[in-house]
Amino acid sequence: MSLNTEELARTRSELRANLDLAGLTTAQVATDLDWSADRLNTGLHSTRPSDPVDVWQLRDYLEHAVRDAGRTPAPFTILTSRNRITARMWFNLRTAPRHNFATA
């Protein structure tokens, strides 16, 4: 599953919107995912392609975090449930951790 430039831009915009809705800092997200700041930045802001497995994990993490914060996630137009089926055929997707809002 390869995304074109417009799809990449839209996906990154949707990821950032959900980061804002979650109310978490990038440092908190990187810690929860056990990623470096650069790795997270690549997924959120870079114009270069990211590891698709990372992008799916970040998507799931942010969607959970937004819901756990009591909000409604911004919809994903490319990283949909239907596209997850295809992604699972191509990639070994990882389960996303959850942020512990009780300690925040």
LUMNULUM-748160 format. One line per field, with one value per residue (C-alpha): residue number from 1; chain; x, z, y. Coordinates in pm, 1 decimal. Each point is the difference from the previous one (the first is absolute). Example, Ala and Ser with C-alpha at 12.3 -4.5 7.8 and 13.67 -1.06 7.14 Angstrom:
REM residues 2
resi 1, 2 $
chain A, A $
x 1230.0, 137.0 $
z 780.0, -66.0 $
y -450.0, 344.0 $
//
This chain:
REM residues 104
resi 1, 2, 3, 4, 5, 6, 7, 8, 9, 10, 11, 12, 13, 14, 15, 16, 17, 18, 19, 20, 21, 22, 23, 24, 25, 26, 27, 28, 29, 30, 31, 32, 33, 34, 35, 36, 37, 38, 39, 40, 41, 42, 43, 44, 45, 46, 47, 48, 49, 50, 51, 52, 53, 54, 55, 56, 57, 58, 59, 60, 61, 62, 63, 64, 65, 66, 67, 68, 69, 70, 71, 72, 73, 74, 75, 76, 77, 78, 79, 80, 81, 82, 83, 84, 85, 86, 87, 88, 89, 90, 91, 92, 93, 94, 95, 96, 97, 98, 99, 100, 101, 102, 103, 104 $
chain A, A, A, A, A, A, A, A, A, A, A, A, A, A, A, A, A, A, A, A, A, A, A, A, A, A, A, A, A, A, A, A, A, A, A, A, A, A, A, A, A, A, A, A, A, A, A, A, A, A, A, A, A, A, A, A, A, A, A, A, A, A, A, A, A, A, A, A, A, A, A, A, A, A, A, A, A, A, A, A, A, A, A, A, A, A, A, A, A, A, A, A, A, A, A, A, A, A, A, A, A, A, A, A $
x 0.0, 179.2, -132.5, 34.0, 110.3, -353.6, -90.0, 318.8, -77.1, -359.3, 107.9, 257.7, -259.0, -242.4, 271.4, 85.6, -368.8, -35.9, 317.6, -154.8, -327.1, 184.0, 160.3, 334.6, 345.5, 222.2, 233.3, -282.0, -90.6, 361.4, 43.1, -319.0, 96.2, 365.4, 105.4, 260.6, -117.3, 132.6, -197.2, -320.2, 74.0, 39.1, -346.2, -164.7, 171.2, 249.9, -53.2, 206.2, -174.3, -32.8, 2.1, -360.6, -2.6, 97.8, -274.7, -268.0, 122.9, 2.9, -349.3, -133.9, 180.5, -141.4, -351.4, 6.8, 147.8, -267.8, -276.0, 169.3, 10.7, -379.2, -0.8, -99.0, 291.5, 29.6, -82.9, 272.1, -73.5, 289.9, 81.0, -346.5, -115.1, -39.2, 355.9, 126.1, -105.1, 225.3, 280.9, -8.0, 59.8, 312.8, 138.2, 36.8, -199.2, 77.5, -248.1, 5.4, 63.4, -241.7, 85.8, -67.7, -197.3, -24.4, 366.2, -1.9 $
z 0.0, -126.7, 51.0, -245.3, 105.2, 65.4, 204.8, 204.8, 71.9, 97.0, 225.4, 178.6, 46.3, 152.4, 230.5, 121.4, 51.7, 220.7, 189.1, 78.5, 106.8, 227.6, 184.2, 21.1, -68.4, -260.6, 285.2, 168.5, -326.6, -75.9, 351.5, -20.5, -340.4, 103.2, -305.6, -42.4, -54.8, -357.6, -72.6, 126.8, -191.6, -320.0, 46.6, 90.2, -210.7, -250.0, -372.4, -40.6, 17.7, 343.7, 97.6, -69.3, 313.7, 206.4, -158.9, 76.7, 357.9, 46.8, -147.5, 241.1, 297.4, -70.5, -60.9, 335.5, 175.1, -135.0, 113.6, 338.1, 41.6, -46.3, -347.2, -347.5, -235.3, -328.5, -272.7, -204.1, -370.6, -115.8, 309.2, 16.0, 134.0, -356.8, -89.0, 318.3, -149.1, -298.8, 219.3, 210.7, -314.4, -78.0, 342.0, 346.1, 181.3, 367.9, 280.9, 128.2, 368.6, 199.6, 175.4, 373.9, 59.1, 371.9, 46.4, -229.7 $
y 0.0, 305.0, 351.6, 285.3, 349.7, 124.7, -309.1, 34.1, 366.3, -79.0, -286.9, 215.6, 274.1, -251.7, -135.9, 351.3, 83.5, -306.2, 86.5, 339.1, -163.1, -243.6, 291.8, -178.0, 134.2, -158.4, -98.5, -194.2, -172.9, -91.1, -140.3, -207.2, -140.0, -43.5, 202.2, 270.3, 356.6, -20.9, -315.0, 163.0, 319.5, -201.4, -146.2, 329.2, 263.7, -130.4, 14.4, -316.5, -337.5, -156.7, -364.7, -109.5, -214.2, 305.8, 207.7, -258.2, -35.3, 377.7, 22.9, -261.9, 151.3, 346.6, -128.5, -182.6, 304.6, 234.2, -236.9, -55.8, 379.1, 3.6, 149.8, -114.9, -69.3, 183.3, -252.4, -163.6, 2.9, -218.9, -205.9, -152.7, -336.4, -121.2, 102.5, -169.0, -334.3, 62.5, 132.8, -317.2, -203.5, 202.2, 93.5, -147.1, 269.9, 60.4, 56.7, 355.5, 65.6, 215.1, 323.8, -8.3, 317.6, -83.1, 92.2, 303.9 $
//
